[in-house]
Amino acid sequence: MRKPLYFTLIVLLVIILSGSIQSPERALFVDDEILVKISPQITSSEIQGIFDTIDAVVLDMFPSIDVWRLKIADEYGLEEALQIIRELEPVIYAEPNYVIRASIQPNDPEFNRLWGLNNTGQTGGTVAADVRALAAWDVITGSSQVVIGIFDSGLDISHPDLQQNVYINQGEDAWADANDPGSGNQIDDDGNGYVDDRMGYNFVSNSNSPFDDNGHGTHVAGIAGAVGNNGAGIVGVNWRIKLLPIKILDAKGDGNVAMAIKAIDYAIKAGIKVVNCSWGGSGYSSALYDALALANTRGILFIAAAGNNGVNTDQLPEYPAGYDLPNIISVAATDHMDRRALWGDEEEEGSNDCGFSCSSVMAAVPGSNFGPQTVDLAAPGKEIFSTIPGSYGLLSGTSMATPFVTGAAGLLLAKRADLTSQQIKDQILNNVDPITAFTGLSVTGGRLNVVRALQNL
């Protein structure tokens, strides 16, 4: 008799429960201003003639260095204005008025443990083998107007590093006790078919309680959106965001296709644009494919874990990451040295050291799955420190890599709320850092670079 299809957590090794050189990023500048140094040997009327060639208005003059700050006319683009003025003989140089910003580093006390966000070699890894979060936060740190769905084992809604970022369904009356789903008014106030779903829904028990009885969902959520700069614990890729917990995995980390389909329907009704799927299975489901295809027509992007079996998913697919749909991003995992992440004792051939359930086909050395055609990109996924119910802990797996990409999608939407799912996907995949470990092993051959995706938007 065939065993029923279950989804199992793509996560490996509950390691601790306790508390390369990259190319420069594109410089930012004021769109309609330039700085011009002019030879002091010319007359004021000659200087004015230079300005008149681009209909510029003088904003400032710095006499100690003979530099003028000019506002260029609307009909000139910045590059065009610079080209024209640089060709004039008295001009010594002309350049954009570059933007400078404080390098934002949050005051969260465990920030130094988050090598995936900012790798300084603090864990013995390679400096800058990270997603370039510090530079990304110079652009934007998130928005409470952006909602991402967390299809997982639930969420610790009272966690001090998550509580402020948990989604609140304003269509439902407030619970009498904000931390007790049972204290609602027992009425479907917003008419969406779910009673008292103030903070997401639980499709395991068919209740409005999204509480995490496994720990996986809380860990995933913290990577994407733990509250930033609050002087506590850690920070997520987004400092501000709304995390919508949709529970489809039970206390053992198991769920099924029917629950996933219900969750997709819920996400469609909620009108969200991005969903994190740190789970998978090896069985192809036409029903799940159809649900995801429907979600594609509604503009929802699903970011999914590639799997932890160390196999080529072009040959041994993992779903939902492996569905050939435009609204799916499949994410592999790297370690702190920008290598393809391996689990357990990497020297012990045949190691199968899984903290949670593993898929049925294991490689000689289990590690992140890969696939030249079916895995899109990689992100940090080994020994990632994040939130767990009531505390913090380390977990490893492509489950952990996936919310880095989901968090990046959240930042893109914070910068431009009108982005489509395809635009978000293209922006992320077209701006990776190429790394040797995934050359020829993924569609992009690279690891997530959040700031490049933001700056090239």
N, C-alpha and C positions, 0 to 999 in steps of 0.2 A: 504494500500500500504506500503510495507516495506521501511523503511528509508534506503538510501544508506549507505554503509559501509564507515566510516571515521575513520582515526586515530586521536586520540586526545592526546595532550601533557600529559605525565605522570609527572605532576608537581603540587605542591600544595602550596598555600599561598605565594603571593608576600608580604613578611612580612615587609621589609624595602627597599626602593629604595633610596640610598644615598651613597653619597660617600660609674682499675683492675690490677693488677700486671701481667706482662708478663714474659715468660721464656726468659733467655738470648739468644741473637743471636749467631750463630756459629762464633767463632773467625777466622779471616783471618791471613795467615802467608805466609812467603816466601817459595815457594815450595821446594827448594833444599838447605836450610840452617838450621842449628841447633846451639843452644848455649849449651855448655857443661862446667860444673864446675867439676874440677878434684882436688883431694887431693894434696896439695903442698908438701907432704912428699915423692913423687915419683920422679924418675929421668927423665930427658928429653927423654932418649931413651925409657923408659916405656910409657911416654906420647905419643911418636910417634907410639908405638905399638898399643895403643888404637885407634889412628887415622887410622892406617893401616887396622884395622878390617872392616872399611866401606869405605876404599880408599878415605878418606876425605882430602880436601885441606884446610889449615889454611888461613882464610881471615883476622882475627883480634885476638888479645889477650888483655884481660883487666886485667892487673896484680893486680890491687887493690882488685879484687874480685875473682881472679883465674878462670876466665871464658874465654873460647875459642869460637870463631865464626868459624864454619866449613861449607864448601861447600861439600855436599855429592855427591858421584859418581852417574852417570846416571843410573847405573843398580839397585840402591837401591831406593825404595820409601821412603818417609819421615817416615811413621810409622814403616817400617821395620828397617830403620837405627836407629831410636830411641830405638826400642826394643832391638836391638843387643848391643848398647852402654850402655844402662841402666843396663845391666846384668853384666858389668865389675866392679869389686870391687872398684877400685880407683875413679870411677865416683860417684860424690855426687848427681848430677842431670843432666838431659839432656832434652831440651825442644825445641819446634819450635821457629824460629825467628818471633814472632808475628808482624803483621802489625799494626801500629798505625797511625791515621789520625786526622786531625782537624775535629771537629764536625761542619759540614757545616750548617750554618743557613743563609739564604739569607738576603740581606739588604732591601728587599721590605717593606715599612713602615706599611702595613696592615697585615703583616705576623701573628701577634699575634691573629688576628681574625679567623685564619684558623684552628679551632680546629680539623677538620678532618685530617689534615696533622700532627699536633703536639698538642696534648691535654695535657695541663698542669693544667687543671682545671680552665682556665681563663674565661670560660662561666658558671661556676658552675657545670660542668660535672665531669666525672671520669678521673683521671690522666691516660694517656696512652690508653684511648679508642679512638685510632686513627689508621692510616694505617702505622705508623712507617716511615714517610717520611724522617726525619732527618737522621736516620741510613741508609736509602736507598740511600740518596744523598752522603753519604760517599763512596758508591760503584760507583754510576754513576748518573749524573744529566740529561742525555738525549743526543740526537744526532739529528742534522739537516738533517741527512740522512734517518730518519724514518718519514714516512707519515701515518697519520691516517685520515680516512674519518669521517666527522661530518654530518650525515644525520639528518637535523633538519630545523630550521626556518631561516637559513642563519648565517651570521657572520659580525660583524662590523670590516671590514678589515683595518680600519684606527685607531682602538683603540690602544692607546700607549702601552698597556700591551699585545697586540696580534699581532700587525702589523709585527714585526720581525719574528714571527713564522707562518705566513700565507704561505701556499703552493704557489709556483710560477710554472706554467706550462711553462717550457723553450721551449717547442715546438711551442708555440704561440708567435708572435711578441709582444713586450711590448706595453701597452696602452700609448698613448701620455701623459695622466695624470694617474699616478699610482693608484689614488683613484677613477677614473671614468671609469666604465666598458664600457661606450658608446664611449670612445675615442680610441677604437681599430681600426684596419685597415679593419674590416668587412670581413676578410678572414679566412677560416678554415686552418690555416697554417700547423697544424700537421695532418690533414686529419682524425681526429677521429669522424667527423660528427657534431662537435659543434664549432660554430664560436666564436673566441676571448675568449675562456674559459681559460683565463690567471690565474684566481683564483677561480676555481670551476665552478659550474653551478646551475642555478635556474630552476627547473622543474615545479614550480608553474606558472611562466610566460613564460617559454621556452626562457630564455634569459641568458646572461653571467653575470648578476648582482646577486651576492650572498648576497646582503645586507640584514641584519636582521631587519625586520619590526615588530618583536614580542618581541625579547629580550631573548628568551629561548635558542636559539642556541649559542649566544654569551656567556651566562652564563655557559652552558655546556662546551664550548671550553676552557674557562678560567680555569675550574677545571682540565681539562686534560693537558693543555699546555700554561698557561699564562707565559710570559717571566720571568725568574728568575734572581734575583740579579741585576736588572736594576735600583734600587733605586726608583721604582714607584709602587704604588698599591699593587698587590698581586703576588703570584707565583703559578704555576700549579704543578701537580705531576711531569711533565717534565719541566725543565727550557728551554730546546731547543728541538724543534720538528717541524714538518710541519703539519699544520692543513688544511685539504682540505674540504672547505665548499660545501656541496651538498644540496641545499635547496629543501625540499619536504613538508614543512609546511608553511601555509600562515600567514597573520598578526593575525588571530584568533587562530592559532595553529592547524589548520586542514589540512589534506592531504588525500591521498587515495592510494590504492594498486598500481594503474597504475604508479603513480609518484615514489613509492618505487621501483618498478621493473625497471623503467628507471634508477634510482639512482644506483641500483645494477649493471646494465649493464655498467654504467659509471665507477663504481669502478673497475670492472673487466678490462676494457680497460686501466684504470690508473695504474693497477698493484699493488694496495695497499694491505696490509695484514690484517689490522684491521679497523673496522668500529664501531662507536658509534651510538646506536639506542635508544635514550631517548624518546621513543614514543611507542604507542601500541593501540590495540583495541581488542574487545572481539570476533570479527568475524573470523572464520577460513577461510583462502583463500588458495585454492590449487595452484593458480597461484603464490602467494608470496612464498609459500613453494617450488615450483619448482625453482623459481629464486634463493632462498637461497641455495637450494641443488646444483644448478649449481655453485654458488659461492664457495661452499664447495670443489668442484672438482678443483677449481682454487686457493685454499688455503687461502680463506678470512675468518677471524674470525669476527663474529658479537656479540657485547656486548650490551645486551638489558635490558631495565628497566622492572622489574617484575610487576609493577602496584601499584596503590595507594588506592585500595578499601578495604584493610584490610581483604582480602579473601584468602582462600586456593586455589591456582591455580592448584593443582592436580584435583580439582573438578570444578573450574570456570576458565578456562585458559585465559591468556592474550597473545596476539601475537604481534610481532614475538618471544618474550621471551619463549613462551610455545611450539614452534615447536620442535619435537623430532629429532633434527639434531645435529651432532657432532660439528658443527662450531658455536654454539650459547652458550653464557654464560648469564644466567638470574640473575639479581642483585636486591636484596632487600636493604632496607635502615635501618640504625641504627641512634640513636640520640647520644648526647654527653656523655651519660652514658652507652653506649653499649647496650641499650634496643632496641627492635623493634620500629621503629619510628612511632608515632601516630600524626595525624594532628588535628588542631583546638583545641577546648576545650575538653581535654581528659576526663573530668568529666561529660560532657554533652552528655548523650546517644542519639544517632541518629544524632549527628552533621554531617553536610555535607557542610563544609565551604571550597569551592574550589575556588581558584583564577582563574583557567582555567577550561575548560570543564573536567568533570569526566566521567569515564566509567559508564555503566548502572546499575551495581549491587554494592551497597554500604553496608559496614558492619555497625554494630551499632556504633562502634567507628572507623571511617576511619583511615587507617594507611597503612604502607607498606604491600604489599601482602607477602605471604609465601607459601611454598609447599615442603614437604619432598622429592618429586621426581622431581619437575619442577622448583624450585628455587635453584640456585647453591651456592650462597654465599651472604653476605651482605657487605655494605660499608657505610660510613657516608653519610647521606642524609637529615638531618633536620637542617634548619637555616644555610645553607652553603653560605658563602660570596664569590662572584666571580664577574667577569666582566659582565656588561650589556652595550648596545650601548651608548657610550659616557661617561660611569661612572662605578659605582660598586653597587651591591645590594645583598640582601639575598633572597634565594629561598629555598623551601623544596620539597622533593619528591624523588622517586626512579630515576627520571631523573637526579638528582644531584649525587646520589650514583654511577650510571653507569659510568660516566667519570673518577671516581677514578680508577675503574678497567681498563678502556681503557688506562688511563695514565700509569698504571702498565705494561700493555702489551707493551706500547711504550718504557718503560725503559728496559724491557727484550730484545726487539729487538735492542735497543741501545747497549746493552752488547753483544748480539749474533744475528747478522743479519740473520743467516741461520735457525733460529727457524721456525718450521712449525706451523700452526694454532693449531693443536692438542697439540704440545709441549708447546705452550704458555698457552693454556687452562689448561693443566695438571699442569704446574708449578704454576699457580695462585691458582687452587683449592686444590692442595696437600700441600699448605703452609699457610693456613689460621690460624688465632687465634681462637680457639674454644671459643664460648661465650654462656652463659646460655640462652640468649634470642632466639637463633636460634637452640638450641639443639632439634633435631627431627622435625624442621620446615624448613630445607633446606638440600640439598644433603650433604654439608660439615659440617653444624652446626657451621659455623664460619664466621668471618669478615676478610676482606682483610688485609694481612700483606705483604707490598711490599718488605721490606728488606729481609725477609725470602725467598721469591720467587727468589730474585736476588742471594742471597748467596748460595742457594741450586741448582743453575743452573749448 
